[in-house]
Amino acid sequence: MGLTAYEMKKIFCIPALWFFFVLSLLFNILLIFGQGDERDYFDQVRAWAEESGFSAGEEDNVFAGYHTEKLAAFYADTVKESPVAIRWVERKYALLQPRVEHLAESGAALDFYVGDATYESHQFLFGLLVRAVLAEAGICAMLVVLYLMGYEQMNCTAGQVCASRTGRKLWWNKLAAAVLSAVALYVLLAVITLLVYFGTWDYSGVWQDSVSSRFNYLTDMLYTRPFLTWHDFTVGEYLVAVLLLGTALVVVFGLMAAVCAIVFRNIYGAALALAIVLFGGTGLGSLFSQCKAWGFYFITTMQPASVWLSVNVWFTESGISTFLPWQETISVAFNLIVCCILVMILLRCFMRRDIV
């Protein structure tokens, strides 16, 4: 634990890291204060609801009588070139129908959330602000991992440290320190950003409303549908769930950097390889969708970068970007397991590798 703490101290003493952290925080604050008109409308709608005593009737229950066969038919026609993809789509929406019936019975659609301001505020919070925080934290995770894993090479001390088996075990401490530091930076960035956000956007009275309120919706491929989630979420529960899954995603980005750092002796080569994997994979997803290669497209939707891009629709049916229920959770768990296994194998090989 002492070595891990010492390695963490190296990270937190990097001026450039704190410079990036402050820039990220300033960027997030600018995003928040740049939404002045939307915030004013948000406050007006909330004030109107409190004064008028908002109420909703059963006729406002958008889930009553809603059938997912329409969604299944729409997406089945989209992926009609692949019989396997059609079966996956039909299966997903068949599993979603009981959720629709449950939401209809629970009256989730009758919650106000923030009325007509719901969609814009929801998309800003989760589709822009949380996405920005995850991107910044992911970059921090990758940078601190690459820095620590390549620290000895950059300082020309790798030969001395790796001369003994004990010295080589230091890389386990480096990895642990980098991951813990990345999570700490993510938590700090998210907490400060959200404190500023909720200090300016008044969510009092909103936290217990269902995120599947009839005022919330999802649009994919110009097809609009209610905000259908795989579990009952209040606004507060949804935010907590997104942030928790985001923590695991940040760890995945860090472990991906660790894999590249161990494979490539040159830290700049590792950074280049990591960039190619992240950006190239996203580009391949777009290419496969244009080419109607839906089997390959499905694989690309499970990569970390694609999961990050869809953060605003996590835990929903998500349209064409997912083929499985809870796919973002499955994808993060799968990537986490694969990265952990790869890191363990590569570090064991590193223990016996000639670094000269």
KEMARLUM-464008 format. One record per residue (C-alpha): chain; z, x, y; residue in three letters; residue number from 0. Coordinates in steps of 0.001 Angstrom, whole numbers, plus 500000, padded with zeros to 6 digits. Layout:
// KEMARLUM-464008
[rec "A",[Z,X,Y],"ALA",NUM]
...
This chain:
// KEMARLUM-464008
[rec "A",[500000,500000,500000],"MET",0]
[rec "A",[500671,502923,502312],"GLY",1]
[rec "A",[497122,504228,501954],"LEU",2]
[rec "A",[495688,500768,502523],"THR",3]
[rec "A",[497741,500383,505698],"ALA",4]
[rec "A",[496613,503829,506853],"TYR",5]
[rec "A",[492965,502876,506293],"GLU",6]
[rec "A",[493498,499621,508196],"MET",7]
[rec "A",[494924,501633,511081],"LYS",8]
[rec "A",[491628,503555,511237],"LYS",9]
[rec "A",[489789,500282,511674],"ILE",10]
[rec "A",[491983,498849,514390],"PHE",11]
[rec "A",[491778,502096,516347],"CYS",12]
[rec "A",[487985,501851,516739],"ILE",13]
[rec "A",[487221,501056,520421],"PRO",14]
[rec "A",[483723,499799,519577],"ALA",15]
[rec "A",[485157,497203,517196],"LEU",16]
[rec "A",[487378,495719,519903],"TRP",17]
[rec "A",[484502,495847,522358],"PHE",18]
[rec "A",[482417,493751,519944],"PHE",19]
[rec "A",[485379,491433,519356],"PHE",20]
[rec "A",[485871,490835,523096],"VAL",21]
[rec "A",[482126,490278,523596],"LEU",22]
[rec "A",[482146,487739,520761],"SER",23]
[rec "A",[485119,485951,522258],"LEU",24]
[rec "A",[483523,485862,525706],"LEU",25]
[rec "A",[480318,484500,524186],"PHE",26]
[rec "A",[482254,481718,522445],"ASN",27]
[rec "A",[484099,480835,525649],"ILE",28]
[rec "A",[480794,480682,527525],"LEU",29]
[rec "A",[479479,478318,524854],"LEU",30]
[rec "A",[482515,476082,525309],"ILE",31]
[rec "A",[482422,475957,529098],"PHE",32]
[rec "A",[478651,475590,529048],"GLY",33]
[rec "A",[479104,472103,527579],"GLN",34]
[rec "A",[480642,470592,530700],"GLY",35]
[rec "A",[478470,467451,530821],"ASP",36]
[rec "A",[478987,466743,527117],"GLU",37]
[rec "A",[482750,467247,527499],"ARG",38]
[rec "A",[482881,464823,530436],"ASP",39]
[rec "A",[481021,462203,528407],"TYR",40]
[rec "A",[483350,462886,525462],"PHE",41]
[rec "A",[486379,462201,527691],"ASP",42]
[rec "A",[484823,459060,529172],"GLN",43]
[rec "A",[484136,457568,525743],"VAL",44]
[rec "A",[487675,458334,524561],"ARG",45]
[rec "A",[489181,456839,527720],"ALA",46]
[rec "A",[487060,453707,527337],"TRP",47]
[rec "A",[488190,453281,523719],"ALA",48]
[rec "A",[491848,453615,524680],"GLU",49]
[rec "A",[491563,451132,527547],"GLU",50]
[rec "A",[489460,448520,525746],"SER",51]
[rec "A",[491347,448694,522440],"GLY",52]
[rec "A",[488301,449455,520313],"PHE",53]
[rec "A",[487908,447381,517160],"SER",54]
[rec "A",[485187,447118,514543],"ALA",55]
[rec "A",[484142,444349,512181],"GLY",56]
[rec "A",[482875,444478,508628],"GLU",57]
[rec "A",[479320,444136,509939],"GLU",58]
[rec "A",[479727,447686,511328],"ASP",59]
[rec "A",[480329,449123,507870],"ASN",60]
[rec "A",[477104,451124,507434],"VAL",61]
[rec "A",[478001,452030,503849],"PHE",62]
[rec "A",[478175,448416,502685],"ALA",63]
[rec "A",[475006,447760,500722],"GLY",64]
[rec "A",[473697,451301,501314],"TYR",65]
[rec "A",[471738,452694,498356],"HIS",66]
[rec "A",[470927,456347,497786],"THR",67]
[rec "A",[467748,455500,495861],"GLU",68]
[rec "A",[465898,455648,499194],"LYS",69]
[rec "A",[467073,459207,499784],"LEU",70]
[rec "A",[466240,460141,496201],"ALA",71]
[rec "A",[462720,458727,496539],"ALA",72]
[rec "A",[462182,460502,499868],"PHE",73]
[rec "A",[463173,463932,498558],"TYR",74]
[rec "A",[461533,463410,495178],"ALA",75]
[rec "A",[458271,462912,497045],"ASP",76]
[rec "A",[458987,466083,499053],"THR",77]
[rec "A",[459422,468208,495902],"VAL",78]
[rec "A",[456849,466334,493816],"LYS",79]
[rec "A",[455148,469621,492818],"GLU",80]
[rec "A",[458139,470481,490604],"SER",81]
[rec "A",[459291,468028,487895],"PRO",82]
[rec "A",[462510,470018,487487],"VAL",83]
[rec "A",[463266,469771,491213],"ALA",84]
[rec "A",[462639,466019,491093],"ILE",85]
[rec "A",[465208,465651,488305],"ARG",86]
[rec "A",[467754,467689,490270],"TRP",87]
[rec "A",[467211,465563,493388],"VAL",88]
[rec "A",[467487,462289,491491],"GLU",89]
[rec "A",[470628,463477,489727],"ARG",90]
[rec "A",[472278,464518,493008],"LYS",91]
[rec "A",[471698,461180,494673],"TYR",92]
[rec "A",[472689,459242,491546],"ALA",93]
[rec "A",[476044,461070,491713],"LEU",94]
[rec "A",[476277,460245,495422],"LEU",95]
[rec "A",[476014,456458,494994],"GLN",96]
[rec "A",[479640,456037,493774],"PRO",97]
[rec "A",[480764,457961,496854],"ARG",98]
[rec "A",[478839,455542,499076],"VAL",99]
[rec "A",[480512,452583,497383],"GLU",100]
[rec "A",[483924,454229,497791],"HIS",101]
[rec "A",[483310,454886,501488],"LEU",102]
[rec "A",[482255,451256,501915],"ALA",103]
[rec "A",[485504,450061,500306],"GLU",104]
[rec "A",[487700,452490,502253],"SER",105]
[rec "A",[486288,451413,505611],"GLY",106]
[rec "A",[485626,455009,506681],"ALA",107]
[rec "A",[482652,453894,508759],"ALA",108]
[rec "A",[484881,451677,510901],"LEU",109]
[rec "A",[486784,454639,512389],"ASP",110]
[rec "A",[485885,455351,515999],"PHE",111]
[rec "A",[485929,459191,515888],"TYR",112]
[rec "A",[484603,459544,519464],"VAL",113]
[rec "A",[482045,456753,519471],"GLY",114]
[rec "A",[478670,457516,520988],"ASP",115]
[rec "A",[479791,461096,521696],"ALA",116]
[rec "A",[480493,461759,518009],"THR",117]
[rec "A",[477219,463310,516908],"TYR",118]
[rec "A",[476873,465731,519828],"GLU",119]
[rec "A",[480524,466841,519722],"SER",120]
[rec "A",[480482,467235,515938],"HIS",121]
[rec "A",[477295,469282,515973],"GLN",122]
[rec "A",[478545,471459,518812],"PHE",123]
[rec "A",[481859,472199,517100],"LEU",124]
[rec "A",[480525,472808,513592],"PHE",125]
[rec "A",[476840,473493,514134],"GLY",126]
[rec "A",[477202,475907,517042],"LEU",127]
[rec "A",[480763,477079,517692],"LEU",128]
[rec "A",[482024,477510,514113],"VAL",129]
[rec "A",[478653,478932,513091],"ARG",130]
[rec "A",[478948,481511,515875],"ALA",131]
[rec "A",[482498,482425,514807],"VAL",132]
[rec "A",[481376,482887,511189],"LEU",133]
[rec "A",[478422,485036,512258],"ALA",134]
[rec "A",[480619,487246,514433],"GLU",135]
[rec "A",[483293,487544,511744],"ALA",136]
[rec "A",[480654,488297,509101],"GLY",137]
[rec "A",[479204,491074,511254],"ILE",138]
[rec "A",[482707,492474,511791],"CYS",139]
[rec "A",[483321,492377,508030],"ALA",140]
[rec "A",[480129,494255,507259],"MET",141]
[rec "A",[480717,496828,509989],"LEU",142]
[rec "A",[484300,497644,508991],"VAL",143]
[rec "A",[483336,497944,505319],"VAL",144]
[rec "A",[480419,500241,506079],"LEU",145]
[rec "A",[482591,502281,508441],"TYR",146]
[rec "A",[485408,502865,505965],"LEU",147]
[rec "A",[483177,503359,502919],"MET",148]
[rec "A",[481130,505931,504818],"GLY",149]
[rec "A",[483975,507502,506785],"TYR",150]
[rec "A",[484260,510601,504598],"GLU",151]
[rec "A",[480504,511231,504604],"GLN",152]
[rec "A",[480324,510896,508395],"MET",153]
[rec "A",[483200,513363,508806],"ASN",154]
[rec "A",[481904,515749,506111],"CYS",155]
[rec "A",[485107,515413,504063],"THR",156]
[rec "A",[483643,513569,501063],"ALA",157]
[rec "A",[483481,516728,498956],"GLY",158]
[rec "A",[487158,517505,499483],"GLN",159]
[rec "A",[488404,513953,498976],"VAL",160]
[rec "A",[486272,513330,495896],"CYS",161]
[rec "A",[487228,516633,494262],"ALA",162]
[rec "A",[490049,514874,492412],"SER",163]
[rec "A",[490307,511594,490548],"ARG",164]
[rec "A",[493143,510541,492844],"THR",165]
[rec "A",[490964,511170,495881],"GLY",166]
[rec "A",[488191,509000,494499],"ARG",167]
[rec "A",[490645,506148,493948],"LYS",168]
[rec "A",[491029,506099,497713],"LEU",169]
[rec "A",[487824,504018,497840],"TRP",170]
[rec "A",[489731,501104,496307],"TRP",171]
[rec "A",[492175,501326,499188],"ASN",172]
[rec "A",[489290,501544,501639],"LYS",173]
[rec "A",[487749,498378,500249],"LEU",174]
[rec "A",[491064,496494,500292],"ALA",175]
[rec "A",[491774,497639,503852],"ALA",176]
[rec "A",[488308,496656,505046],"ALA",177]
[rec "A",[488447,493174,503491],"VAL",178]
[rec "A",[491971,492486,504780],"LEU",179]
[rec "A",[490986,493682,508244],"SER",180]
[rec "A",[487870,491513,508222],"ALA",181]
[rec "A",[489893,488414,507304],"VAL",182]
[rec "A",[492477,489232,509991],"ALA",183]
[rec "A",[489755,489607,512627],"LEU",184]
[rec "A",[488152,486333,511514],"TYR",185]
[rec "A",[491451,484464,511752],"VAL",186]
[rec "A",[492205,485956,515177],"LEU",187]
[rec "A",[488736,485151,516520],"LEU",188]
[rec "A",[488754,481613,515108],"ALA",189]
[rec "A",[492260,480841,516377],"VAL",190]
[rec "A",[491593,482040,519935],"ILE",191]
[rec "A",[488190,480335,520106],"THR",192]
[rec "A",[489509,477015,518807],"LEU",193]
[rec "A",[492552,477146,521081],"LEU",194]
[rec "A",[490208,477431,524055],"VAL",195]
[rec "A",[487980,474673,522668],"TYR",196]
[rec "A",[490748,472164,521947],"PHE",197]
[rec "A",[492405,473103,525218],"GLY",198]
[rec "A",[489354,471754,527037],"THR",199]
[rec "A",[488216,469034,524589],"TRP",200]
[rec "A",[491013,466515,524030],"ASP",201]
[rec "A",[491052,465508,520338],"TYR",202]
[rec "A",[494364,463609,520487],"SER",203]
[rec "A",[493993,460396,518516],"GLY",204]
[rec "A",[490862,461721,516791],"VAL",205]
[rec "A",[492285,463952,514047],"TRP",206]
[rec "A",[493005,461122,511602],"GLN",207]
[rec "A",[489618,459417,511978],"ASP",208]
[rec "A",[487150,459765,509141],"SER",209]
[rec "A",[484415,462330,509616],"VAL",210]
[rec "A",[482122,459734,507977],"SER",211]
[rec "A",[482477,457337,510896],"SER",212]
[rec "A",[479373,455240,511479],"ARG",213]
[rec "A",[478903,457130,514742],"PHE",214]
[rec "A",[478354,460353,512818],"ASN",215]
[rec "A",[475097,460988,511029],"TYR",216]
[rec "A",[472850,463642,509537],"LEU",217]
[rec "A",[469153,464166,510230],"THR",218]
[rec "A",[467037,466204,507836],"ASP",219]
[rec "A",[463238,466339,507904],"MET",220]
[rec "A",[463388,463592,510589],"LEU",221]
[rec "A",[465179,461310,508100],"TYR",222]
[rec "A",[468465,459995,509522],"THR",223]
[rec "A",[471295,458873,507268],"ARG",224]
[rec "A",[475098,458393,507489],"PRO",225]
[rec "A",[477355,461443,507193],"PHE",226]
[rec "A",[477873,461255,503419],"LEU",227]
[rec "A",[480554,463644,502157],"THR",228]
[rec "A",[481581,464419,498583],"TRP",229]
[rec "A",[485239,463866,499475],"HIS",230]
[rec "A",[487184,461775,501970],"ASP",231]
[rec "A",[487736,463952,505034],"PHE",232]
[rec "A",[489494,463200,508274],"THR",233]
[rec "A",[488329,465249,511267],"VAL",234]
[rec "A",[491316,467578,510903],"GLY",235]
[rec "A",[490861,467992,507140],"GLU",236]
[rec "A",[487176,468701,507557],"TYR",237]
[rec "A",[487860,471429,510120],"LEU",238]
[rec "A",[490467,473064,507873],"VAL",239]
[rec "A",[488139,472902,504846],"ALA",240]
[rec "A",[485273,474485,506791],"VAL",241]
[rec "A",[487492,477301,508087],"LEU",242]
[rec "A",[488906,478015,504609],"LEU",243]
[rec "A",[485472,478175,503007],"LEU",244]
[rec "A",[484393,480296,505965],"GLY",245]
[rec "A",[487118,482809,505077],"THR",246]
[rec "A",[485648,483204,501594],"ALA",247]
[rec "A",[482151,483548,503088],"LEU",248]
[rec "A",[483327,486343,505391],"VAL",249]
[rec "A",[484749,488164,502348],"VAL",250]
[rec "A",[481393,487760,500592],"VAL",251]
[rec "A",[479590,489408,503510],"PHE",252]
[rec "A",[482084,492276,503384],"GLY",253]
[rec "A",[481642,492746,499639],"LEU",254]
[rec "A",[477860,492733,500021],"MET",255]
[rec "A",[478241,495587,502496],"ALA",256]
[rec "A",[480488,497400,499999],"ALA",257]
[rec "A",[477830,497137,497293],"VAL",258]
[rec "A",[475186,498606,499597],"CYS",259]
[rec "A",[477565,501345,500782],"ALA",260]
[rec "A",[478328,502468,497223],"ILE",261]
[rec "A",[474701,502361,496068],"VAL",262]
[rec "A",[473372,504272,499087],"PHE",263]
[rec "A",[475057,507532,500003],"ARG",264]
[rec "A",[473694,507313,503527],"ASN",265]
[rec "A",[475602,504690,505489],"ILE",266]
[rec "A",[472628,503944,507734],"TYR",267]
[rec "A",[470476,503365,504677],"GLY",268]
[rec "A",[473135,500975,503398],"ALA",269]
[rec "A",[473087,499074,506698],"ALA",270]
[rec "A",[469289,498830,506572],"LEU",271]
[rec "A",[469360,497578,502977],"ALA",272]
[rec "A",[471985,494994,503885],"LEU",273]
[rec "A",[469897,493733,506806],"ALA",274]
[rec "A",[466831,493452,504574],"ILE",275]
[rec "A",[468775,491473,501965],"VAL",276]
[rec "A",[470227,489054,504525],"LEU",277]
[rec "A",[467195,488473,506735],"PHE",278]
[rec "A",[464620,488919,503997],"GLY",279]
[rec "A",[466322,486357,501778],"GLY",280]
[rec "A",[466322,483797,504571],"THR",281]
[rec "A",[462656,484451,505249],"GLY",282]
[rec "A",[461836,484058,501564],"LEU",283]
[rec "A",[463511,480664,501572],"GLY",284]
[rec "A",[461199,479466,504344],"SER",285]
[rec "A",[458194,480973,502564],"LEU",286]
[rec "A",[459005,479309,499238],"PHE",287]
[rec "A",[459472,475917,500899],"SER",288]
[rec "A",[456083,476261,502623],"GLN",289]
[rec "A",[454467,477272,499322],"CYS",290]
[rec "A",[456190,474384,497500],"LYS",291]
[rec "A",[457788,476845,495077],"ALA",292]
[rec "A",[460899,474698,494772],"TRP",293]
[rec "A",[462477,476592,491883],"GLY",294]
[rec "A",[462565,479816,493884],"PHE",295]
[rec "A",[463536,477889,497011],"TYR",296]
[rec "A",[466572,476489,495201],"PHE",297]
[rec "A",[467725,480032,494374],"ILE",298]
[rec "A",[467437,481105,498011],"THR",299]
[rec "A",[469564,478154,499173],"THR",300]
[rec "A",[472514,479712,497347],"MET",301]
[rec "A",[472437,483034,499179],"GLN",302]
[rec "A",[475218,483668,501730],"PRO",303]
[rec "A",[472938,483612,504777],"ALA",304]
[rec "A",[471568,480190,503814],"SER",305]
[rec "A",[475075,478849,503248],"VAL",306]
[rec "A",[476059,480082,506708],"TRP",307]
[rec "A",[473054,478407,508323],"LEU",308]
[rec "A",[474044,475014,506866],"SER",309]
[rec "A",[477692,475131,508020],"VAL",310]
[rec "A",[477273,471958,510101],"ASN",311]
[rec "A",[476597,469933,506925],"VAL",312]
[rec "A",[479033,471540,504501],"TRP",313]
[rec "A",[480538,469153,501936],"PHE",314]
[rec "A",[477798,466564,502507],"THR",315]
[rec "A",[474664,465800,500498],"GLU",316]
[rec "A",[472856,468122,502975],"SER",317]
[rec "A",[469328,466910,502312],"GLY",318]
[rec "A",[466741,469399,501075],"ILE",319]
[rec "A",[469020,472396,501662],"SER",320]
[rec "A",[471054,471636,498525],"THR",321]
[rec "A",[470271,470501,495002],"PHE",322]
[rec "A",[473851,470233,493737],"LEU",323]
[rec "A",[476997,468389,494837],"PRO",324]
[rec "A",[479363,470791,496632],"TRP",325]
[rec "A",[476614,473416,496572],"GLN",326]
[rec "A",[478001,475428,499497],"GLU",327]
[rec "A",[481334,475771,497677],"THR",328]
[rec "A",[479640,476650,494391],"ILE",329]
[rec "A",[477397,479168,496151],"SER",330]
[rec "A",[480271,480936,497917],"VAL",331]
[rec "A",[482324,481063,494703],"ALA",332]
[rec "A",[479331,482366,492722],"PHE",333]
[rec "A",[478511,485043,495297],"ASN",334]
[rec "A",[482166,486046,495485],"LEU",335]
[rec "A",[482389,486501,491711],"ILE",336]
[rec "A",[479082,488388,491480],"VAL",337]
[rec "A",[479980,490707,494371],"CYS",338]
[rec "A",[483427,491411,492917],"CYS",339]
[rec "A",[481921,492289,489529],"ILE",340]
[rec "A",[479286,494525,491120],"LEU",341]
[rec "A",[481850,496322,493268],"VAL",342]
[rec "A",[484115,496926,490266],"MET",343]
[rec "A",[481248,498298,488161],"ILE",344]
[rec "A",[479894,500480,490959],"LEU",345]
[rec "A",[483309,501906,491863],"LEU",346]
[rec "A",[483960,502747,488221],"ARG",347]
[rec "A",[480624,504546,488121],"CYS",348]
[rec "A",[481510,506258,491384],"PHE",349]
[rec "A",[484619,507727,489712],"MET",350]
[rec "A",[482335,509763,487422],"ARG",351]
[rec "A",[479406,510371,489785],"ARG",352]
[rec "A",[478487,513818,491052],"ASP",353]
[rec "A",[478365,513445,494843],"ILE",354]
[rec "A",[477020,516949,495532],"VAL",355]
